[in-house]
C-alpha cells in the first residue's frame, strides 16, 4: 500500500500493529500540524499539506517495533521506522520523516519535514526556539516577506498551539 493520503497512512500504521498510544499520539500531533498548515495557507504559502499529514502519521512508525519508546525517550525507533516503512512500500521521501522529525539539525530537510518536527514538539506544549526560528526563516524566504513581521504572526500561532499542550497531554493518557 502506498500511503499517499492520510487515510492510507493511518491504515498502514494500524496494519503494522500500532498500539493505541501511538495512534493517539499521531492524532494529537496532527491537531497541531493542522493549525500550522491553516496559518501558513492564510499567509499565502503553498505547502504540500498531504505530505505533512502523512508524515505526521508515520513519523514514529518505528515505535511499533520499539514500544518502550512510547513511554520513555529513545532514538532506536527512528532508523527502524524508516526501514519498516521502506519494507512496506513507502516512498523514501516519506519514510525519511522517521529520521528527519528528530534529526532536522543534522539533515537537509524540507519545510514540510520541519513542520512535522515542529508539530511533534508543540502538541505537548514544548517550544523549541531553534526549530521555530528555522521555520520562520524558511517561510520568510519562500514568501519574500520580512522575517520579523512573520515572527510576530507565527510566534503567536506557536504559542497558541503550545498553550493547549497540557490538555493534549491529558488526552494522550486516555486510552
KETOR-266050 format. One record per residue: residue in three letters; residue number from 0; x, y, z of N, C-alpha, C, CB in turn. Coordinates in pm, 1 decimal. Glycine has a CB too. Layout:
BEGIN
- ALA, NUM, X, Y, Z, X, Y, Z, X, Y, Z, X, Y, Z
...
This chain:
BEGIN
- UNK, 0, 84.3, -117.6, 0.0, 0.0, 0.0, 0.0, 88.8, 123.9, 0.0, -95.9, -0.2, 121.7
- UNK, 1, 67.1, 211.7, -94.0, 143.0, 337.0, -99.4, 61.8, 442.9, -24.2, 171.7, 381.5, -249.3
- UNK, 2, 111.1, 486.6, 90.4, 34.1, 582.9, 169.9, 45.8, 725.3, 115.7, 80.5, 579.5, 314.8
- UNK, 3, -29.9, 753.7, 10.4, -27.0, 886.8, -49.2, -138.9, 975.0, 4.5, -37.1, 876.7, -200.5
- UNK, 4, -208.5, 925.5, 104.6, -309.9, 1005.7, 172.2, -303.7, 972.9, 320.5, -453.1, 978.9, 113.9
- UNK, 5, -356.2, 1062.7, 401.1, -352.1, 1038.8, 544.9, -434.2, 916.2, 582.8, -402.8, 1161.4, 620.6
- UNK, 6, -543.5, 890.4, 510.9, -624.8, 772.1, 540.1, -545.1, 644.0, 513.9, -753.9, 773.0, 455.1
- UNK, 7, -472.2, 640.0, 403.4, -390.9, 522.1, 372.9, -274.5, 509.2, 471.0, -338.0, 529.2, 228.6
- UNK, 8, -216.3, 621.0, 510.7, -106.2, 616.6, 607.7, -155.2, 561.8, 740.9, -44.7, 757.0, 627.1
- UNK, 9, -272.3, 605.2, 783.8, -328.5, 556.8, 909.6, -360.8, 407.8, 899.9, -454.8, 636.8, 946.7
- UNK, 10, -414.4, 365.4, 786.6, -443.7, 223.2, 766.3, -314.5, 141.4, 772.4, -515.4, 200.9, 630.6
- UNK, 11, -208.1, 191.4, 710.8, -79.1, 122.3, 714.3, -27.6, 112.1, 857.5, 23.7, 195.2, 625.8
- UNK, 12, -33.5, 222.0, 930.9, 14.6, 221.7, 1068.8, -62.9, 118.6, 1151.7, 1.0, 362.8, 1131.4
- UNK, 13, -191.6, 112.9, 1131.9, -272.9, 13.1, 1203.3, -235.9, -128.2, 1159.9, -423.0, 38.0, 1178.9
- UNK, 14, -216.3, -148.5, 1028.2, -177.0, -280.4, 977.2, -41.9, -325.1, 1033.5, -171.2, -278.2, 824.1
- UNK, 15, 44.1, -230.3, 1061.3, 175.3, -262.6, 1117.7, 166.3, -298.9, 1265.7, 270.8, -145.3, 1099.1
- UNK, 16, 48.0, -280.6, 1323.0, 27.9, -318.0, 1463.0, 49.5, -205.2, 1561.6, 118.1, -429.3, 1497.7
- UNK, 17, 27.0, -83.5, 1518.4, 47.1, 31.5, 1607.6, -40.8, 20.0, 1731.3, 17.3, 163.2, 1533.7
- UNK, 18, 17.9, 35.6, 1848.7, -62.1, 35.2, 1971.2, -147.9, 161.3, 1980.6, 28.8, 23.7, 2094.7
- UNK, 19, -250.4, 153.3, 2060.9, -344.1, 264.2, 2078.9, -272.7, 392.9, 2117.5, -447.3, 228.9, 2184.8
- UNK, 20, -172.5, 382.8, 2202.7, -98.9, 502.2, 2247.3, -32.6, 572.8, 2128.8, 8.0, 463.7, 2352.6
- UNK, 21, 22.9, 497.8, 2035.0, 85.4, 557.2, 1916.8, -20.3, 621.0, 1827.4, 164.9, 451.1, 1838.3
- UNK, 22, -132.7, 555.6, 1811.1, -241.3, 612.2, 1729.9, -291.6, 742.5, 1791.1, -357.6, 511.4, 1716.6
- UNK, 23, -302.4, 746.8, 1922.8, -345.3, 870.4, 1989.7, -240.4, 978.6, 1970.7, -370.6, 845.9, 2140.6
- UNK, 24, -112.5, 941.2, 1981.3, -4.2, 1038.1, 1963.9, -13.5, 1105.2, 1827.2, 132.8, 969.5, 1980.3
- UNK, 25, -26.5, 1025.8, 1721.5, -29.2, 1087.1, 1588.0, -154.9, 1171.1, 1568.3, -21.2, 979.0, 1479.3
- UNK, 26, -262.5, 1133.8, 1633.3, -384.8, 1215.2, 1627.4, -361.1, 1353.9, 1688.6, -500.7, 1143.7, 1701.1
- UNK, 27, -292.5, 1357.4, 1801.1, -267.4, 1483.6, 1870.3, -163.0, 1568.5, 1798.5, -222.6, 1456.8, 2012.7
- UNK, 28, -61.2, 1504.1, 1742.0, 37.2, 1577.9, 1662.6, -31.3, 1635.1, 1537.8, 157.4, 1485.7, 1622.8
- UNK, 29, -124.2, 1559.1, 1481.9, -198.2, 1606.0, 1363.2, -279.9, 1730.9, 1393.9, -290.8, 1495.2, 1310.7
- UNK, 30, -334.5, 1740.4, 1514.2, -407.8, 1861.8, 1552.1, -316.2, 1983.6, 1543.5, -466.0, 1848.2, 1695.3
- UNK, 31, -197.2, 1970.5, 1597.5, -100.6, 2081.0, 1592.6, -61.0, 2111.2, 1448.5, 24.7, 2047.4, 1676.4
- UNK, 32, -36.0, 2007.9, 1370.8, 4.6, 2026.9, 1230.5, -104.9, 2096.2, 1150.7, 39.1, 1891.9, 1165.3
- UNK, 33, -229.5, 2059.7, 1174.2, -340.1, 2122.0, 1100.2, -349.0, 2271.9, 1128.9, -473.1, 2054.1, 1136.1
- UNK, 34, -324.0, 2310.9, 1252.4, -324.4, 2454.6, 1285.2, -209.6, 2525.0, 1212.6, -312.4, 2476.2, 1439.5
- UNK, 35, -92.2, 2463.9, 1212.9, 21.9, 2521.4, 1141.2, -9.5, 2536.2, 992.4, 147.5, 2434.0, 1160.5
- UNK, 36, -63.8, 2432.1, 931.5, -94.7, 2435.0, 788.6, -199.3, 2541.6, 756.2, -144.0, 2297.8, 742.3
- UNK, 37, -299.5, 2552.5, 840.5, -403.8, 2652.6, 818.9, -345.3, 2793.9, 824.0, -515.3, 2637.3, 923.9
- UNK, 38, -257.7, 2817.9, 918.9, -195.9, 2950.3, 931.0, -107.2, 2980.6, 811.2, -114.3, 2959.8, 1060.3
- UNK, 39, -29.1, 2883.8, 768.2, 58.4, 2905.7, 653.3, -23.1, 2931.1, 526.8, 151.3, 2785.3, 633.1
- UNK, 40, -133.0, 2860.5, 511.6, -222.8, 2886.7, 397.1, -277.4, 3028.3, 402.2, -339.6, 2785.9, 395.1
- UNK, 41, -313.2, 3074.2, 522.7, -368.5, 3210.0, 536.0, -263.9, 3316.5, 501.2, -420.7, 3232.5, 679.4
- UNK, 42, -135.9, 3279.8, 512.7, -28.4, 3371.6, 475.0, 0.3, 3367.1, 324.7, 98.5, 3338.3, 553.0
- UNK, 43, -64.1, 3274.9, 256.0, -44.1, 3261.6, 111.7, 66.0, 3164.5, 74.0, -13.4, 3394.7, 52.9
- UNK, 44, 109.0, 3082.8, 167.5, 217.1, 2988.2, 141.5, 159.8, 2856.1, 91.8, 302.2, 2965.9, 268.3
- UNK, 45, 216.4, 2806.1, -14.8, 177.9, 2675.6, -66.0, 269.0, 2571.3, -3.4, 185.7, 2671.0, -221.7
- UNK, 46, 208.4, 2481.1, 69.3, 280.1, 2373.1, 136.1, 215.7, 2242.6, 90.1, 275.8, 2388.1, 293.9
- UNK, 47, 294.5, 2138.6, 80.5, 241.6, 2007.5, 44.8, 173.6, 1949.9, 170.2, 356.2, 1911.4, -8.9
- UNK, 48, 47.5, 1993.3, 190.7, -27.5, 1957.8, 311.5, -35.7, 1807.5, 334.4, -166.7, 2014.7, 303.8
- UNK, 49, -66.2, 1734.4, 228.9, -86.3, 1590.2, 247.0, 44.2, 1520.4, 284.5, -144.1, 1527.9, 119.3
- UNK, 50, 157.5, 1568.6, 235.4, 286.0, 1513.1, 278.1, 302.4, 1533.0, 428.7, 403.8, 1579.6, 200.7
- UNK, 51, 268.1, 1652.6, 476.9, 279.3, 1680.1, 620.6, 186.7, 1587.2, 698.6, 245.6, 1828.6, 651.2
- UNK, 52, 63.3, 1573.5, 653.3, -32.4, 1488.0, 724.7, 13.1, 1341.5, 725.7, -171.8, 1499.0, 660.3
- UNK, 53, 58.5, 1292.3, 611.8, 109.0, 1154.6, 603.5, 233.1, 1140.4, 691.6, 142.0, 1115.9, 455.7
- UNK, 54, 322.0, 1238.0, 684.8, 443.2, 1234.1, 765.9, 415.1, 1235.1, 914.4, 531.0, 1349.6, 731.5
- UNK, 55, 316.8, 1313.3, 955.6, 278.4, 1316.3, 1096.9, 231.2, 1177.9, 1141.7, 167.4, 1421.7, 1121.2
- UNK, 56, 154.4, 1113.1, 1058.5, 102.6, 981.0, 1094.2, 214.3, 877.9, 1102.1, -2.6, 936.0, 993.0
- UNK, 57, 312.3, 887.7, 1013.0, 414.1, 783.1, 1003.0, 546.9, 815.1, 1072.1, 440.3, 755.2, 859.9
- UNK, 58, 564.1, 936.6, 1125.6, 695.3, 976.1, 1177.0, 747.5, 887.3, 1289.0, 689.3, 1116.4, 1225.5
- UNK, 59, 661.3, 828.2, 1366.2, 703.1, 741.5, 1476.5, 669.7, 595.0, 1450.4, 637.7, 786.5, 1605.7
- UNK, 60, 661.0, 555.7, 1323.7, 624.6, 417.3, 1289.1, 717.7, 315.6, 1355.4, 627.6, 398.4, 1137.0
- UNK, 61, 841.5, 352.3, 1377.1, 936.2, 261.1, 1441.2, 899.9, 225.2, 1584.0, 1072.0, 321.1, 1439.6
- UNK, 62, 810.5, 301.4, 1644.2, 767.5, 269.6, 1780.3, 676.3, 147.3, 1782.8, 695.8, 389.3, 1842.5
- UNK, 63, 635.2, 100.7, 1664.9, 566.8, -27.9, 1655.8, 665.1, -137.8, 1698.3, 512.4, -53.2, 1510.3
- UNK, 64, 791.2, -120.8, 1663.8, 895.8, -217.6, 1697.3, 961.2, -188.9, 1831.9, 1001.4, -218.9, 1589.2
- UNK, 65, 967.9, -62.3, 1869.6, 1029.3, -20.8, 1996.1, 922.4, 45.4, 2082.8, 1149.8, 76.8, 1971.6
- UNK, 66, 829.7, -36.1, 2128.1, 713.6, 12.1, 2202.9, 756.5, 84.4, 2331.2, 619.9, -105.0, 2236.9
- UNK, 67, 867.6, 43.1, 2390.0, 916.8, 108.5, 2511.7, 942.7, 257.2, 2488.8, 1044.9, 40.3, 2560.4
- UNK, 68, 969.6, 296.8, 2363.9, 997.2, 437.6, 2334.9, 869.6, 521.2, 2328.2, 1073.3, 449.6, 2204.0
- UNK, 69, 755.3, 456.5, 2346.1, 630.9, 532.4, 2363.2, 622.0, 589.9, 2504.2, 508.4, 443.1, 2334.4
- UNK, 70, 691.2, 528.5, 2597.2, 684.3, 569.2, 2737.5, 811.3, 637.1, 2787.6, 655.4, 449.8, 2822.8
- UNK, 71, 922.3, 615.0, 2718.4, 1049.0, 676.4, 2758.2, 1123.5, 719.4, 2633.0, 1135.5, 578.4, 2843.4
- UNK, 72, 1212.2, 814.6, 2650.0, 1283.6, 865.5, 2532.7, 1377.5, 759.2, 2477.7, 1362.4, 993.3, 2567.8
- UNK, 73, 1401.5, 771.2, 2350.1, 1490.6, 680.1, 2280.4, 1489.1, 712.0, 2132.4, 1450.4, 533.6, 2305.2
- UNK, 74, 1590.2, 668.3, 2062.9, 1601.6, 700.7, 1920.5, 1611.6, 577.2, 1831.4, 1722.0, 788.3, 1898.0
- UNK, 75, 1601.0, 459.2, 1889.7, 1610.2, 338.5, 1806.8, 1494.8, 330.5, 1707.8, 1612.2, 213.3, 1894.8
- UNK, 76, 1381.8, 390.0, 1742.6, 1264.5, 383.8, 1654.3, 1284.1, 462.4, 1524.9, 1142.1, 436.2, 1727.0
- UNK, 77, 1377.9, 556.3, 1524.7, 1394.2, 642.7, 1406.8, 1445.4, 564.9, 1285.0, 1490.5, 757.6, 1438.8
- UNK, 78, 1566.7, 506.1, 1289.0, 1610.9, 429.0, 1171.9, 1525.5, 303.5, 1150.2, 1758.0, 389.3, 1187.8
- UNK, 79, 1477.0, 244.3, 1259.1, 1391.7, 125.4, 1245.6, 1262.3, 159.8, 1173.0, 1360.1, 65.2, 1383.9
- UNK, 80, 1208.7, 276.5, 1202.9, 1086.2, 320.2, 1136.4, 1106.3, 342.9, 988.4, 1034.6, 446.1, 1200.0
- UNK, 81, 1218.1, 406.3, 954.2, 1246.7, 428.3, 812.6, 1256.5, 293.9, 739.5, 1377.8, 509.4, 795.3
- UNK, 82, 1329.5, 198.9, 797.2, 1343.5, 66.9, 734.0, 1208.5, -3.6, 723.2, 1442.0, -20.6, 813.5
- UNK, 83, 1129.6, 3.3, 828.7, 997.9, -60.2, 830.0, 908.4, -4.0, 719.9, 931.2, -41.3, 966.5
- UNK, 84, 908.4, 126.1, 705.6, 824.6, 188.4, 603.4, 873.7, 154.2, 463.2, 821.7, 339.8, 622.3
- UNK, 85, 1005.0, 157.6, 442.0, 1059.3, 122.7, 310.5, 1024.4, -21.6, 274.5, 1212.1, 142.7, 308.0
- UNK, 86, 1033.2, -109.4, 371.8, 998.8, -250.1, 350.3, 852.3, -266.7, 312.3, 1029.3, -331.8, 475.4
- UNK, 87, 769.7, -173.2, 357.1, 626.4, -180.5, 330.3, 582.9, -90.2, 215.1, 549.6, -144.2, 454.7
- UNK, 88, 676.2, -55.0, 128.5, 642.6, 14.4, 4.6, 623.9, 164.3, 14.4, 521.5, -42.7, -49.2
- UNK, 89, 663.5, 221.9, 125.2, 652.2, 367.0, 141.1, 769.5, 432.6, 68.1, 650.1, 407.8, 293.3
- UNK, 90, 743.8, 544.6, 4.5, 849.0, 613.3, -70.5, 960.9, 657.7, 23.4, 791.2, 734.8, -146.1
- UNK, 91, 1083.6, 663.9, -27.9, 1195.9, 710.3, 54.8, 1173.2, 850.6, 110.9, 1324.4, 708.4, -26.6
- UNK, 92, 1106.4, 937.6, 34.4, 1082.2, 1075.2, 81.1, 994.6, 1075.7, 205.5, 1016.2, 1159.2, -29.9
- UNK, 93, 892.8, 991.1, 206.6, 804.7, 984.0, 323.6, 872.4, 907.4, 436.4, 670.5, 917.1, 286.8
- UNK, 94, 936.9, 795.8, 404.7, 999.4, 713.1, 508.2, 1104.6, 790.1, 587.2, 1062.6, 589.7, 445.5
- UNK, 95, 1172.8, 883.4, 522.3, 1278.7, 956.9, 591.8, 1225.8, 1049.5, 701.1, 1358.2, 1037.5, 492.3
- UNK, 96, 1095.4, 1075.3, 706.8, 1043.4, 1157.7, 816.8, 1066.7, 1089.5, 950.9, 893.1, 1185.8, 797.3
- UNK, 97, 1083.0, 957.2, 948.8, 1116.7, 886.8, 1072.6, 1249.3, 936.9, 1128.8, 1123.4, 735.2, 1048.3
- UNK, 98, 1339.6, 977.7, 1040.5, 1467.9, 1034.4, 1082.6, 1459.0, 1186.0, 1099.5, 1577.1, 999.4, 981.1
- UNK, 99, 1403.2, 1252.6, 999.1, 1408.9, 1399.2, 995.4, 1327.9, 1466.5, 1105.4, 1360.4, 1448.0, 862.4
- UNK, 100, 1223.9, 1401.5, 1156.5, 1146.0, 1467.0, 1262.3, 1228.8, 1487.3, 1388.7, 1021.3, 1385.0, 1294.9
- UNK, 101, 1331.9, 1406.4, 1403.9, 1417.5, 1417.7, 1521.8, 1557.6, 1469.2, 1489.1, 1427.9, 1283.7, 1590.0
- UNK, 102, 1599.7, 1451.1, 1364.9, 1736.9, 1484.3, 1327.8, 1743.6, 1602.3, 1230.8, 1804.5, 1363.1, 1266.2
- UNK, 103, 1646.9, 1691.6, 1238.6, 1639.7, 1806.0, 1147.8, 1762.4, 1896.5, 1156.8, 1515.4, 1886.7, 1176.8
- UNK, 104, 1832.0, 1894.5, 1268.2, 1953.6, 1976.3, 1281.1, 2066.7, 1921.2, 1194.1, 1998.8, 1982.4, 1428.3
- UNK, 105, 2069.9, 1790.2, 1175.6, 2180.4, 1723.2, 1107.7, 2154.0, 1696.7, 960.4, 2210.5, 1594.2, 1176.2
- UNK, 106, 2030.8, 1715.4, 916.9, 1992.1, 1676.7, 780.9, 1949.5, 1799.4, 701.3, 1878.0, 1572.6, 784.0
- UNK, 107, 1957.5, 1787.8, 571.8, 1896.7, 1887.5, 484.6, 1750.1, 1847.4, 472.6, 1968.9, 1895.5, 342.2
- UNK, 108, 1661.1, 1933.3, 522.0, 1519.2, 1896.3, 528.7, 1432.3, 2001.0, 459.6, 1474.8, 1879.2, 675.1
- UNK, 109, 1317.9, 1955.1, 413.7, 1220.4, 2043.2, 350.7, 1141.1, 2118.2, 457.1, 1125.7, 1963.1, 259.5
- UNK, 110, 1070.7, 2221.1, 415.2, 981.9, 2292.6, 507.3, 878.8, 2196.5, 564.3, 912.1, 2411.0, 436.2
- UNK, 111, 827.3, 2108.0, 481.4, 726.9, 2012.0, 528.1, 782.3, 1924.1, 640.1, 678.6, 1924.3, 411.6
- UNK, 112, 907.3, 1880.0, 625.0, 968.7, 1799.1, 730.7, 987.8, 1880.7, 858.4, 1103.8, 1742.9, 683.4
- UNK, 113, 1022.4, 2007.2, 843.3, 1034.4, 2093.6, 961.1, 900.0, 2110.7, 1031.0, 1090.4, 2230.6, 921.4
- UNK, 114, 793.6, 2120.6, 952.8, 660.4, 2135.3, 1011.8, 620.1, 2010.5, 1089.4, 557.0, 2164.8, 902.9
- UNK, 115, 658.3, 1894.2, 1039.0, 630.8, 1769.5, 1111.7, 706.7, 1769.9, 1244.6, 671.0, 1645.0, 1026.1
- UNK, 116, 833.4, 1808.0, 1240.0, 914.0, 1815.1, 1362.7, 855.5, 1915.5, 1460.8, 1059.1, 1852.8, 1329.9
- UNK, 117, 812.4, 2031.3, 1408.7, 757.6, 2135.1, 1495.1, 625.6, 2091.5, 1558.0, 737.8, 2264.0, 1416.5
- UNK, 118, 538.6, 2031.9, 1479.0, 411.0, 1983.4, 1533.6, 435.4, 1878.7, 1641.3, 322.3, 1924.7, 1421.6
- UNK, 119, 540.7, 1797.2, 1622.7, 573.6, 1693.1, 1719.9, 624.7, 1751.4, 1851.5, 677.5, 1598.8, 1661.9
- UNK, 120, 669.0, 1875.0, 1850.8, 707.7, 1944.4, 1974.2, 588.8, 2019.7, 2034.5, 823.7, 2042.2, 1946.5
- UNK, 121, 524.3, 2099.9, 1950.6, 421.3, 2191.0, 2000.1, 299.2, 2120.6, 2058.7, 377.3, 2281.0, 1889.5
- UNK, 122, 264.1, 2003.5, 2007.2, 141.9, 1936.3, 2052.1, 140.6, 1917.6, 2203.3, 127.6, 1800.9, 1983.0
- UNK, 123, 259.6, 1898.3, 2261.7, 268.4, 1872.8, 2405.7, 312.3, 1995.6, 2485.1, 364.4, 1759.2, 2431.8
- UNK, 124, 314.3, 2110.9, 2416.7, 346.4, 2234.9, 2485.6, 493.4, 2270.7, 2487.1, 298.5, 2227.2, 2623.3
- UNK, 125, 575.0, 2198.9, 2412.1, 719.2, 2225.3, 2409.5, 750.9, 2325.6, 2298.7, 799.4, 2093.5, 2388.6
- UNK, 126, 819.3, 2431.7, 2337.5, 866.9, 2531.0, 2241.2, 1015.8, 2506.9, 2218.9, 839.8, 2677.7, 2291.5
- UNK, 127, 1054.8, 2503.0, 2092.0, 1195.4, 2485.3, 2057.2, 1234.2, 2604.6, 1971.7, 1221.3, 2348.5, 1981.9
- UNK, 128, 1303.6, 2698.6, 2032.5, 1336.8, 2824.3, 1966.7, 1412.5, 2804.4, 1836.4, 1417.8, 2910.3, 2059.0
- UNK, 129, 1509.8, 2715.6, 1837.2, 1590.7, 2692.8, 1716.6, 1503.8, 2641.5, 1600.9, 1704.3, 2591.9, 1746.5
- UNK, 130, 1418.8, 2546.3, 1629.3, 1330.8, 2489.9, 1526.7, 1230.6, 2593.5, 1478.1, 1257.1, 2366.8, 1580.9
- UNK, 131, 1172.5, 2666.5, 1571.2, 1075.0, 2769.1, 1534.4, 1138.4, 2877.2, 1446.8, 1014.4, 2832.3, 1660.2
- UNK, 132, 1258.4, 2920.7, 1483.8, 1326.9, 3022.8, 1404.0, 1363.4, 2971.9, 1265.2, 1452.2, 3069.9, 1475.7
- UNK, 133, 1396.6, 2845.6, 1255.8, 1425.9, 2786.5, 1125.7, 1300.5, 2784.9, 1037.4, 1481.2, 2643.8, 1143.0
- UNK, 134, 1187.4, 2748.7, 1095.0, 1060.5, 2750.3, 1020.4, 1027.6, 2892.7, 976.6, 944.7, 2692.3, 1106.8
- UNK, 135, 1039.3, 2987.7, 1067.0, 1009.5, 3127.4, 1033.9, 1100.9, 3177.1, 922.7, 1024.2, 3216.8, 1158.2
- UNK, 136, 1229.7, 3147.9, 932.2, 1323.8, 3190.4, 827.7, 1290.2, 3128.0, 693.5, 1466.5, 3154.2, 866.7
- UNK, 137, 1257.5, 2998.8, 694.7, 1224.5, 2930.3, 569.6, 1098.5, 2990.9, 507.1, 1204.7, 2778.8, 594.3
- UNK, 138, 996.9, 3016.9, 588.7, 873.0, 3076.8, 538.8, 900.6, 3217.9, 486.8, 764.8, 3080.1, 650.0
- UNK, 139, 980.6, 3292.8, 560.0, 1016.9, 3428.0, 518.2, 1086.1, 3427.1, 382.1, 1107.5, 3493.3, 622.7
- UNK, 140, 1178.2, 3334.0, 363.3, 1249.1, 3322.9, 235.7, 1153.4, 3287.4, 121.7, 1360.2, 3217.5, 245.8
- UNK, 141, 1065.4, 3193.4, 145.8, 973.1, 3149.0, 41.0, 876.1, 3260.6, 3.7, 895.3, 3024.2, 86.8
- UNK, 142, 821.3, 3327.1, 104.6, 722.5, 3433.0, 79.1, 786.8, 3567.2, 45.5, 632.4, 3449.5, 199.7
- UNK, 143, 918.3, 3577.1, 66.6, 989.7, 3703.7, 46.2, 927.3, 3816.1, 129.4, 989.4, 3742.1, -103.3
- UNK, 144, 901.0, 3780.0, 255.0, 844.6, 3875.3, 349.9, 944.7, 3899.4, 461.6, 709.6, 3824.4, 406.9
- UNK, 145, 927.3, 4012.3, 527.2, 1014.1, 4047.3, 638.3, 1004.0, 3941.3, 748.5, 977.7, 4186.7, 693.4
- UNK, 146, 1119.1, 3892.4, 788.9, 1124.9, 3786.5, 888.8, 1058.8, 3827.2, 1020.2, 1268.8, 3747.4, 913.9
- UNK, 147, 1079.0, 3952.5, 1060.9, 1026.3, 3995.0, 1190.9, 875.1, 4013.0, 1189.1, 1092.1, 4124.5, 1233.9
- UNK, 148, 820.5, 4052.2, 1075.7, 674.1, 4057.1, 1065.4, 615.6, 3916.6, 1076.2, 630.8, 4123.2, 932.3
- UNK, 149, 679.0, 3821.9, 1008.7, 633.1, 3683.5, 1018.1, 655.0, 3627.0, 1157.7, 704.8, 3596.8, 915.1
- UNK, 150, 763.1, 3669.3, 1222.1, 790.6, 3621.3, 1357.0, 672.8, 3651.0, 1449.3, 919.0, 3685.3, 1411.9
- UNK, 151, 623.2, 3772.2, 1444.1, 511.6, 3811.0, 1532.1, 391.1, 3721.8, 1507.1, 473.3, 3959.5, 1510.3
- UNK, 152, 358.6, 3702.1, 1381.5, 242.6, 3620.4, 1346.1, 264.0, 3474.4, 1384.8, 213.8, 3631.1, 1196.2
- UNK, 153, 374.1, 3417.2, 1341.0, 395.4, 3275.1, 1363.6, 425.8, 3242.2, 1509.6, 507.8, 3226.3, 1276.5
- UNK, 154, 497.4, 3329.6, 1577.8, 524.1, 3304.7, 1718.7, 393.8, 3296.7, 1797.7, 614.6, 3414.1, 1776.1
- UNK, 155, 297.6, 3380.4, 1763.5, 169.7, 3374.7, 1835.4, 95.0, 3245.2, 1803.0, 82.0, 3497.1, 1799.7
- UNK, 156, 109.0, 3195.5, 1681.0, 47.0, 3067.2, 1646.1, 116.1, 2954.1, 1722.0, 54.1, 3042.1, 1492.6
- UNK, 157, 247.7, 2957.0, 1727.6, 321.0, 2854.3, 1800.5, 277.9, 2854.2, 1947.8, 474.1, 2877.3, 1788.2
- UNK, 158, 264.3, 2972.7, 2004.3, 222.6, 2982.3, 2144.8, 79.8, 2932.4, 2163.1, 234.2, 3127.0, 2194.6
- UNK, 159, -6.7, 2964.3, 2069.6, -146.4, 2917.4, 2076.4, -149.9, 2764.3, 2079.5, -229.0, 2971.1, 1954.9
- UNK, 160, -72.9, 2701.0, 1994.4, -70.1, 2554.4, 1990.1, -10.1, 2500.4, 2120.0, 11.3, 2503.8, 1867.1
- UNK, 161, 103.1, 2554.5, 2159.4, 172.2, 2506.3, 2279.7, 89.7, 2527.9, 2405.8, 306.7, 2575.9, 2294.3
- UNK, 162, 11.5, 2633.4, 2409.1, -66.0, 2663.9, 2529.4, -170.8, 2556.6, 2560.6, -134.1, 2798.5, 2513.8
- UNK, 163, -205.0, 2476.6, 2462.7, -300.7, 2367.3, 2485.1, -228.6, 2233.7, 2504.2, -399.3, 2357.4, 2367.1
- UNK, 164, -98.0, 2240.6, 2523.8, -18.8, 2119.5, 2539.9, -62.3, 2032.7, 2656.1, 123.5, 2155.3, 2556.9
- UNK, 165, -88.8, 2093.4, 2771.1, -129.6, 2013.9, 2887.8, -261.0, 1941.4, 2862.9, -142.5, 2103.1, 3011.3
- UNK, 166, -351.8, 2009.1, 2795.8, -481.3, 1945.9, 2763.8, -459.7, 1827.8, 2669.7, -579.2, 2049.0, 2699.5
- UNK, 167, -373.2, 1844.4, 2569.6, -344.9, 1733.1, 2478.1, -272.2, 1620.4, 2551.8, -260.2, 1781.8, 2357.8
- UNK, 168, -179.3, 1655.0, 2639.7, -110.4, 1551.9, 2717.7, -209.8, 1472.2, 2800.6, -3.8, 1614.9, 2808.9
- UNK, 169, -306.6, 1540.2, 2860.1, -411.6, 1470.4, 2935.5, -488.0, 1375.7, 2843.5, -509.1, 1571.9, 3001.3
- UNK, 170, -521.4, 1421.9, 2723.8, -593.6, 1335.9, 2629.2, -508.5, 1220.5, 2580.5, -641.4, 1416.9, 2510.6
- UNK, 171, -376.3, 1238.0, 2581.3, -289.6, 1128.6, 2535.6, -292.1, 1012.2, 2632.9, -145.8, 1177.9, 2517.4
- UNK, 172, -329.7, 1037.7, 2755.8, -333.7, 933.9, 2858.7, -465.0, 857.2, 2858.4, -311.3, 995.2, 2994.8
- UNK, 173, -566.8, 909.7, 2794.0, -697.3, 844.5, 2790.4, -695.3, 740.0, 2679.7, -812.4, 948.2, 2768.0
- UNK, 174, -690.1, 615.7, 2716.8, -679.6, 509.3, 2617.4, -790.7, 411.2, 2628.3, -549.9, 438.3, 2629.9
